C-alpha cells in the first residue's frame, strides 16, 4: 500500500433509551445509534505519528501498541471530524475512538470482531485515559442499530441482541447547545457510592435494568408507542433519586413533558431522548425545544 493512501472510517453517536446507565453496574440497557450524528477519522501515511493534538486519537494508538501492534506498526497522520454535539452524553468521544480503530484496521487490511472493537474502545478511555465509562456506548456503536444488552456478564456476545428498528416508537433527541462536563465527572460520585454498597444506588441500578426488561416486552408486543412514554418518565424519576439534576437538564426534560412526550436522559446529562406518543404532534415537540434554545432532532434510521 502506498503511504499516500487515505483510509477513513466513521461511527454514529448513540442514545441510551431504557436501562441507562445500569450497564456499568451489571444491568441491562436498550440503546440505539443515531445516524444523524457521526464522527469520522481519516488516516494518511506519515514519517511520524501526528494526532492533530487530539488526546483520544493518541490514546487509541497507545492502547493498540500492546494488544494489536500490527495496527500501529507504521506511523500515520490522523484527523477527525464530528457532527456529534460535544459533552452532552451522545457518545461523541467513543465515536471518535471507534472510528479511529476502524480506520486503523482498514489500513492494515484487518477486520474487527464487534465485541473486541467495543472492548478495546472502552479500554482506551478507562485504562489509558483513566476516565469512568461503561460498555453500553461502545457495544451499540460497534454493532449499530437498536440493541438490547444484558451486562450481567462482561463481554458476552450472546447477551447483545439486535431488535427490529421498525418496532421503535417515534423518538427525538434534544440537547444543550453549550458544552457540558465530561461524562466521567458526572458518574464519579455514583460509582463511589456503588462501590461502597449504598442501598439507594443499588436499588436505582436494579430499577433501571427492570425498565429495559419492560421496554423490551413492549417492543415485542408492538405497544412501545403507548407504554414507552411512561417508562421514560420512570427512568427520569429514578435518575433524580440518585443524581443531582442541573437546572438546564431539568428544563430539557420538562420542555418535552409539557407537550405530552415521555423524556429522560440520553446519556450522562446535557441531552435527552424522548418518545412522542401517537396522539402528540411531533411539530409541537420541536417547537418547545426551539423556544428553549435547544438543539432538536427526530430520530430516523438513516
Buried (B, 14 or more C-beta within 10 A) or exposed (E): EEEEEEBBBBBBBBBBBBBBBBBBBBBBBBBBBBBBBBBBBBBBBEEEBBBEEBEBBBBBBBBBEEEBEEBBEBBBBBBBEBBBBBBBBBBBBBBBBBBBBBBBBBBBEEEBEBBBBBBBBBBBBBBBBEBBBBBBBBBBBBBBBBBBBBBEEEBEEEBBBEBEBEBBBBBBBBBBEEEBEBBBBBBEEBBEBBEEEBEEBEEBBBBBBBBBBBBBEBBEEEEBBBBBBBBBBBBBEBBBEBBEBBEBBEBBBBBBBEBBBBBBBBBBBBBBBBBBBEEBEEEBBBBBBEEBEBBBBEBEEE
